[in-house]
Amino acid sequence: MHQAEPSIDRYPSLSRRVLLILGLTLGLVGCAGKDQSTNTLENLEKGTESSLVESADVSLDEDMEFDDELFDPFDEFDDAQLEEYDPLESVNSAVFEFNYRLDKYGVKPVAKVYNFFIPPDVQQSFSNVFQNIRFFPRFLNNLLQAKLEGAGIEMGRFLINSTLGVGGLFDPAKIMFDLDTPLEDLGQTLGTYGVSPGPFLMVPFYGPFTLRDGVGFIGDIFLNPFNWFILPIVKTDSIPQLVQDRSTITNIQLGLTGGEAVNVRSLFLEKFQGVEEGTLDLYGAIRNGYLQQRLNAIQE
């Protein structure tokens, strides 16, 4: 089945909430809460995104073409800019292998079946809804970084897509009004204030993080009003909450997270087919690509 080329820069990550599908998608795109973040999965500059995606069979971002020879993603970056602090490499490698096998034997086969029955345009609409729901953390992080134009664009996108876009199913803000801006998260905000990345971490079910970005990913979850008023992660009598039953909330959250993971993985099935076989060091590629992407996102 032919699949329309999705706009990767609209994802985390994954994320968050993705951010980096093989890294994040490998981890069930657990960055569903991040926009990622973290994760999120997930949410990148075009040039860097494509390099990351290639280097990681992940839906980190953007497009590039692969040669027939083995692909070495480290050639794509200036490693002098990166500090690959990975004191837990042996543990991270084991977690990465777990995430990789989970994707290969779990998420990816389900995504193939899903892709057969669900048209690409419908898949893209589902992703649009998830992104629209996570508007407020992005808006707030733009303000915290003094990116007033980005905050205004995020607000405009949310209002337009929530109305003309039928609750976020469609993206008239971009199509009709050319409103688009890089995705901002709390990990980036902390980075702009000088907080160091800390050690690299590979998290089960979620994929790559740094300690700073992991803290930011959790923070973005708590900054999202959806997680307080609609499906509350913390029960409180001080604010009105739509769903009260904890088991119902848990089941819905698990369903949304799993559904988003499969949906995002399906969107990138063809794009990353076989990339892992052509990468010399997949773990190192994901680590390098993730750290480079985060560095670029903070510096932009």
N, C-alpha and C positions, 0 to 999 in steps of 0.2 A: 504494500500500500504506500503510495507516494505521500510524503509528509511535508507540509509547508515549512519553510525555514522560520523558526521562531526568533524573536528578538531576545537574545540572551541577556542583554544588559538590563532587562527588567527583572532579573532574579537575584536572592540572595543569594542570607544565603543565607533553603538550602537553604534567613537567613535568611546566617545566618546564615537559618534559617538559613546556609545554602549552606554562600556563599557556599562552590566548586563541585560540579555534580559528581564526578567520580569521587572526589574527596568528600563532598557533601552528599552526593547521590549515593556514593558507596556507603555512606552512613545514613541511608534512608532519608536523605535530605532532611535530617532531623532539624535542620535550621528552619523548619517550617515556622518556628516562632521568631526567627531572626530576620527574615527578609533577604533576615537574614537575614542568621545570622548566621545564626547564626547563623545561631545561626542562623537561624537561621537560619536553605539553604539560600542563607544566602543571602546581585545584586551587583560594571567595572569599566575602565577605560578600554576602548576597542582594541588597541594594539596589544596591550597586556592581557586582556581577557582571552583573545584568541590563543596566545601563547600558553596561557594557563590551561585552557580547555584542552588543547592539544596534548600538553604535557601530562594531563591527568585523566583522560577518558572521563572527565568530569564535566558537568555543565557549569563550569566556572563562568566562562564568558567567551564570546565572540568566535570569529571564524578565521581559519587559515587552511592551507592545503598541506597534505603530508606527502613526502617523497616515499619511494619504494624502500629506501634504505631505512635502517633502524634510526629512530628519532631520538636525539639527545636534547631534552628540553633545556638543559643547563646552558646550551649555546645561545639561548634566546635572551638571556639576562646578563646584566652587569653584576656579577656576584660580589664585586667590591662594595656595593651598596647594602648588601644583606649581611645580617648577623644571624646565621643559622644556629641558634642556641637550642640544642636538642639533647639535654643531659639524660633524658629518659628514652633514648632512641630504641633500645632493645624492647622496652615495654610498648612504645608507640608503634614499632614495627609489627609486634604481635597483634595489637589492636587493629592496625591497618589491615592485616591479613584477614582478621575476623570480619571487618567491614566489607572487604573486597569479596570474600566468599558469600557473605550475606547478600550483597548486590548481585553477584553472578548467578547464584542458585535460588535466590528468593525474589528480590525486587525486579530484576531485569526480565525474568520469564513472565512474571505477572504483568509487567509493563508491555510486553509484546502482545499478550492477549488483549489487554486494555486498548492498546493502539489499534488492534484489528477492528474493534467494535466502535471505538469513539473517534469521530472525525477530528483532524488537527485543529480546526477552528473552535470546536467545542473545548478541546484541551486548553487552548490558549485563553478562552474565556474563563475557565476555572482558575487558571493562574492569575488572570487579571483580578478576580475577586479576592484571592488571598493577598495580593499586593495592596489592593484598595483598603482591606481591613487593617493593614499595618501602617496606615498613613501617619498616625500621630507620632510614633517614635521617630520616624524620619523627619517630620516637620520640626519636632523639638530639637533634634540633634543638629539640624541646620541652624536653628536659632542659637544653640549653645556654641556653635562654631562661628557665629557672626556671619553666616551665609544667608543674608536677608533675601536675596534674589531666589536662592534655592528654596527657602521656606515659603516664599510667595508662590513659587511654581508648584510646590507640593500641595499647598492649600487649594490652588486653582485646579490642579489635577483631581483632587479628592472631590471637590464640589461638582465639577463637570462630569466626572466619571460616575459619581453616585446618582446623578440625575439623568443627564443625557445618555450616560453609559449603562443605565438600568442596574444600579447597585454595584457597578464595577465590572459587569460582564464584558463590556466593550471599553475601548480606549479612545474616545473622541477627543480627549484633551491633547493627545499626541497627533492623531490623524487629522483632526480639523483645525486645531489651534497651535500645533507644533510646540506643545508644552512638554518639556522633558528635562530632567536634571539627574545627576549622579545620585545614587542611593547613599544615604548617610546613616550610620549606626553609632551606638554608644562607644564601641571599641575605637572607632575612628575619632570620636570626640575626645576620648581619653588620650589618644595618641597626639592630637593637636595641642593638648595641654602638657605634653612632655612625659606622659607615663610610658615607660619602656614596655616592649612587648612581653618580656619574661620568657620562660621556657616554651618551646613548641609542644603542643599536646595533640594527640590523636584520640578522640573521644569515641567510645563505642556507640554505634547507631547514629552518630552525628558527624564524624569526620574531623578535619583539621581545625585547630584553634591555636592561639597563643593564650597564655594566662590572662593577659589584658583583654583579649577579645572574648574569652569565655565569660569573664565578669561582665563585659559589655553586653553579651548575648542575653545573660540572665536579667540584666538591668532593663534591656529593651522589652523583655517579656512583661515586666512589671510596669513599664511605661505605657503599655498598650491598653487603652480603656476597654477594648473588647474583652480583655482578660479580667476585668473588674465588674463590668456591667452586664455582659452577655453570658459568657462562660467563666465565671469567677474562679480564679486559682486560689483565692483566699476568701473564706466565708466571713462576712461582716454584716452587722445590722445597721451600720452607719450610712450605707449607700444602697440604693435599690439595685437588685440583681435579678436578671431575667430567669436564670435557671438556678434552683436551690439545691436539688438533690445531688450529692457528691458522686454517687455511682453513675448517674446520668451524665454529669459533666465529664467524668473520666472517660466514659465510653465514647462520647462525642469528640473529645479532644484526640483520643487515639484514632478514631475514624478519620478525622480531618488530617491528622499528621500522616497517617498511612496513605490516605487518598492523595494528598499533595505530593508525597514522595513518588508514588506510582505515576501520577500525572506528569511531574517534571521529568522523571526518567523516560517516560514515553515520548515526550517532546524532543528528546535528544538521542533517541535510539540510533538513528541512521548517522547522525553527525559524528558520534564517537565510536562507531562500529570498528573494532579492531585496533583502536589506538593503543590499548594496553599491551597488545602483542608487539607493537613497534616501539615501545619505550624501554630503554635500557634499564632504568632504575625507577620503577613506578612510584615507590614510596618517596624517594628523593625528589622526583619530579613534582609530586604533589606538595611536598614541603616547600621546595624552592618556589614553585608557582604561587602557592598561597601567601608566603611571606612577601614575595615581590608585589603581588596584587594589593596586599594590605598597605605596604609602604607607599605605593603609588596613590592609593585611595586617600591616605592621610596627607600626602604632599600636594594633592591637586587643589 
